[in-house]
Structure formats: structure tokens, C-alpha cells
Amino acid sequence: MMTLLRRVFWLAVIGGTGWAGWNAWTRRTASTTAGPPEWPPIEPPANTAPTNVASVAPTPSESVKAAVDSVPTVSEPAVPEASVTGPADTGPAESLRTPALTWVAPEGGACPASHSVKANSNSGIFHVPGGRFYNQTRAERCYALAEDAEADGYRRAKS
């Protein structure tokens, strides 16, 4: 009985392989003889004629011209003078900081105390002090703030 089952199994394997090969062969030869499908040409709509863009452009009406002319012009600055000439040592605004200038190069893989956030360019991740892998991370860039590293394209470590 086992011999019969073995023979039937091997006949099925050989037959299935032959069928798959035949199927692949006939599909390949049918696609190479038929060629790519031919699509009908796309015809433009019947009522289209080239137009001159200048002749189609609308001209402003008199009411629009009057409304534009009635808008007063501002000759005084919108910001009071006191806020423009305020003290310069208040610190830079967040929007004025340049992310490219906020990092320093590490010395021997260690960051200085002033720039304690470690960033790795290969992974695109930065580590903050107290993080799980902070001590094992070899820094390629050192940042003073985590926000600076995020602004430079790094993401915070998950652990």
C-alpha cells in the first residue's frame, strides 16, 4: 500500500511540474507572437479652436478700478519704533535661530557639557541625557537643545 501511495505522489509531482512548465511556455509564446495591444487614437473634441489668450482675458470693471483706487496707502511703519529698537541681549527668537549652526563636533565620541544631546547621522536619531542608550551612543553631532536636533532633521530616541 505504501509503495502505491509513493508512486501516486511522485506521479502527481511530475505531472504538476509538467503542467506548470507547459502553461508557462504557452503563455510566453502567445505573448511574443501577439505583440503589444493597439489602442485607438484619441481624437480632440469637435468644437475646439485655438484662441488668443489676450482676447479671452477679462478686463476689470469700473467698480473694481474704483475699489482699488479707494484703498489708502500706508506710509507709517506698522510696528512701533520702541519694539524695533528694543534691547538686543534678550536672546534670539526661535524662528531666527539657524539649525545648521547649533551643533558642535564631538571630541572623541563624547559631547561637551554645554551640548549634551547626542545625534547619530546613520540612524537619524538623537539621544538626550538620561535616555536608555545615551551612554552607549557614539555621537556624530552634539546639540545644546533637543529642539535644535529636531529642527536639523533628527528624531528623538524611543527609549
C-alpha positions in Angstrom: 0.0 0.0 0.0 2.8 2.4 0.9 4.5 1.7 -2.4 1.4 2.6 -4.3 1.0 5.9 -2.4 4.6 6.8 -3.1 4.2 6.1 -6.8 1.0 8.2 -6.9 2.7 11.1 -5.1 5.7 11.2 -7.4 3.4 10.9 -10.5 1.4 13.9 -9.2 4.6 15.9 -8.6 6.0 15.1 -12.1 2.6 15.8 -13.7 2.2 19.1 -11.8 5.6 20.2 -12.8 5.0 19.3 -16.4 1.6 21.1 -16.4 3.2 24.3 -14.9 6.0 24.3 -17.5 3.6 23.8 -20.4 1.4 26.6 -19.1 4.3 29.0 -18.8 5.6 28.0 -22.2 2.3 28.6 -24.0 1.8 31.9 -22.3 5.2 33.1 -23.2 4.9 32.2 -26.9 1.4 33.6 -27.1 2.5 37.0 -25.7 5.6 37.2 -28.0 3.6 36.5 -31.2 0.7 38.8 -30.4 2.7 41.9 -29.8 1.6 44.9 -27.7 -2.1 45.9 -27.7 -3.1 48.6 -30.1 -5.1 51.4 -28.7 -7.4 53.6 -30.8 -6.2 57.1 -31.4 -7.6 59.8 -29.2 -9.4 62.4 -31.2 -9.9 66.0 -29.9 -13.4 67.3 -29.2 -15.2 68.7 -32.3 -15.7 72.3 -31.2 -12.2 73.4 -30.2 -10.5 76.2 -32.0 -7.2 77.9 -30.9 -7.9 81.1 -29.1 -5.8 84.1 -28.3 -5.3 84.3 -24.6 -5.2 88.1 -24.6 -8.6 88.3 -26.2 -10.1 86.0 -23.6 -8.7 87.7 -20.5 -11.3 89.8 -18.7 -10.9 93.5 -18.3 -11.5 94.9 -14.9 -14.8 96.6 -14.5 -15.2 100.2 -13.4 -16.3 99.2 -9.9 -13.2 97.1 -9.4 -11.0 100.0 -10.5 -12.8 102.4 -8.2 -12.4 100.0 -5.2 -8.7 99.6 -5.9 -8.1 103.3 -6.2 -10.0 103.9 -2.9 -7.7 101.8 -0.8 -5.5 104.1 1.3 -1.7 103.7 1.2 0.1 103.2 4.4 3.1 105.5 4.9 3.8 104.8 8.6 5.5 101.6 9.8 3.1 99.0 11.2 5.5 98.2 14.1 6.1 100.8 16.8 9.6 102.2 16.9 10.1 101.1 20.6 9.8 97.4 19.7 12.2 97.6 16.8 15.0 99.3 18.8 14.5 97.1 21.9 17.4 95.6 23.8 19.5 93.3 21.7 20.6 91.0 24.5 17.1 89.4 25.2 18.2 86.3 23.3 17.4 85.1 19.8 13.9 84.2 18.8 13.2 80.6 18.0 12.3 81.4 14.3 15.6 83.3 13.8 17.9 80.5 15.0 19.9 78.7 12.3 19.7 74.9 12.9 23.0 74.4 11.0 24.9 76.5 13.4 23.5 74.9 16.6 25.7 71.8 16.8 29.3 71.1 17.6 31.5 68.2 16.7 32.2 65.7 19.5 35.6 65.2 20.9 36.5 61.5 20.9 32.8 60.5 20.7 31.9 62.5 23.8 29.8 65.7 23.8 30.9 68.7 25.8 28.8 69.7 28.8 27.2 72.7 27.0 26.0 70.5 24.2 24.8 67.3 25.8 22.3 66.0 23.2 24.0 63.2 21.1 22.9 62.7 17.4 23.8 59.9 15.1 23.6 60.6 11.3 23.5 56.9 10.3 20.2 56.3 12.2 18.8 59.8 12.2 18.2 59.6 16.0 19.2 61.8 18.8 19.7 60.8 22.5 19.1 63.0 25.5 21.0 62.6 28.8 19.2 60.0 31.0 18.0 58.1 28.0 18.4 54.3 27.8 21.2 54.2 25.2 22.7 57.6 25.9 26.0 56.2 27.4 26.4 53.6 24.6 25.8 56.1 21.7 28.8 57.5 19.9 27.8 61.0 18.9 28.5 62.4 15.4 26.9 65.8 16.3 26.3 67.4 19.7 23.3 69.8 20.2 22.5 72.1 23.1 18.8 71.5 22.9 16.6 68.7 21.7 14.6 71.1 19.6 17.8 72.0 17.6 18.3 68.4 16.8 14.7 68.0 15.7 15.0 71.1 13.5 18.1 69.6 11.9 16.1 66.5 10.9 16.8 64.0 13.7 14.1 62.2 15.7 14.1 61.5 19.4 15.0 58.0 20.6 12.0 56.0 21.6 13.6 54.7 24.9 
